[in-house]
Amino acid sequence: MTTLGIGGNARYFVKAETDSQIADAVHFAGANDLDLFVLGGGSNVLITDQGVAGLVLQVAIKGMEHSETESTQDTSLITAGAGEEWDAFVAHCVGHGLAGVECLSGIPGFVGGTPVQNVGAYGQEVAETIFSVRCFDRKTCDFVTLSNTDCGFTYRTSIFNSNDRERYIVLSVTYQLTHGGKPKIAYKDLIDHFGDRQPSLVEVRDVVLSVRRTKSMVIDEGDPNSRSAGSFFKNPIVDVDKLEQIRNDFERVPYFDFGDKVKIPAAWLIENAGFNKGFAFHNAGISTKHTLALVNRGGATAAEIVALKENIQAAVAAKFDIELQPEPVFVGFDSQKIVGR
């Protein structure tokens, strides 16, 4: 049930398709003193080889609903159940001429996972368009709706994976999208491809999908490189002084402005620390198409993925004095050792 295809069994498993089933599962876990792990599409997790001794709850609530906002006829609120496939949702929005998520095409997983990681790609992130998130609050056992501001979005972060981690279970997400809006062309690959021409939403989606396929970042059962958790490391945000320090040893260092800091591509750091595309470590490895993706080459264990991750982190730290932070959620491990937080 994960895109990496790695991990042991769950002691208990519930696929919840309604609000009441969510509440019942949480109650069952509490009444039986079970650890509870909430699973979406399984695209951003690494499960321990020993599996999960508690209850795994997969949120599979479906449905999409449109409504125009009261303030303007130019935007539309569209609510999607947490169990909807994310890329199907993006395709639906693009097909209805709604701008705001087109650059996020091809990302695997469910809608419910997008606010957790503040999912982003190609110059766009969901924090730009999320209007509200409806959740089950495990602390109060109530159903609540959180505004965009309540979610505390920053780069790849929200309250759902930081301050209030494990408190909220996402049931649905409401996005505020623009009717007939222009696609966002902020990422270099898209700027280079379209030049001065203003593309349609459909054209941007098609190009993003094409680029992601060249990097094996679209789930394809026939492509072993797609047996991954997507980008395994976050692009580190560092002070400008750190960038200048690295430039003393490298003539060209790619970076993106990020406020008063800069963001350096993790893939560049990994490659220049000695790990190239196709690097193999037992049954785990690095994708032959994208350095950021750690892959299951066939029969890989979670322990092999973790060992490869730690080797990469150690090499980057030794070379650049930068600590790479992983993106996936690690389930069943010692969080201090594995997640590095």
Secondary structure as GFF3:
##gff-version 3
##sequence-region A 1 341
A	DSSP	beta_strand	10	16	.	.	.	ID=ss1
A	DSSP	alpha_helix	19	31	.	.	.	ID=ss2
A	DSSP	beta_strand	36	39	.	.	.	ID=ss3
A	DSSP	beta_strand	45	47	.	.	.	ID=ss4
A	DSSP	beta_strand	52	59	.	.	.	ID=ss5
A	DSSP	beta_strand	64	68	.	.	.	ID=ss6
A	DSSP	beta_strand	75	81	.	.	.	ID=ss7
A	DSSP	alpha_helix	86	95	.	.	.	ID=ss8
A	DSSP	beta_strand	98	99	.	.	.	ID=ss9
A	DSSP	three_ten_helix	102	104	.	.	.	ID=ss10
A	DSSP	three_ten_helix	111	113	.	.	.	ID=ss11
A	DSSP	alpha_helix	114	117	.	.	.	ID=ss12
A	DSSP	beta_strand	120	121	.	.	.	ID=ss13
A	DSSP	beta_strand	124	125	.	.	.	ID=ss14
A	DSSP	three_ten_helix	126	128	.	.	.	ID=ss15
A	DSSP	beta_strand	130	137	.	.	.	ID=ss16
A	DSSP	beta_strand	142	147	.	.	.	ID=ss17
A	DSSP	three_ten_helix	149	151	.	.	.	ID=ss18
A	DSSP	three_ten_helix	159	161	.	.	.	ID=ss19
A	DSSP	beta_strand	168	179	.	.	.	ID=ss20
A	DSSP	alpha_helix	188	194	.	.	.	ID=ss21
A	DSSP	alpha_helix	201	214	.	.	.	ID=ss22
A	DSSP	three_ten_helix	224	226	.	.	.	ID=ss23
A	DSSP	beta_strand	237	238	.	.	.	ID=ss24
A	DSSP	alpha_helix	240	247	.	.	.	ID=ss25
A	DSSP	beta_strand	256	258	.	.	.	ID=ss26
A	DSSP	beta_strand	261	263	.	.	.	ID=ss27
A	DSSP	alpha_helix	266	272	.	.	.	ID=ss28
A	DSSP	beta_strand	280	281	.	.	.	ID=ss29
A	DSSP	beta_strand	284	286	.	.	.	ID=ss30
A	DSSP	beta_strand	294	296	.	.	.	ID=ss31
A	DSSP	alpha_helix	302	320	.	.	.	ID=ss32
A	DSSP	beta_strand	329	331	.	.	.	ID=ss33
A	DSSP	alpha_helix	335	338	.	.	.	ID=ss34
###
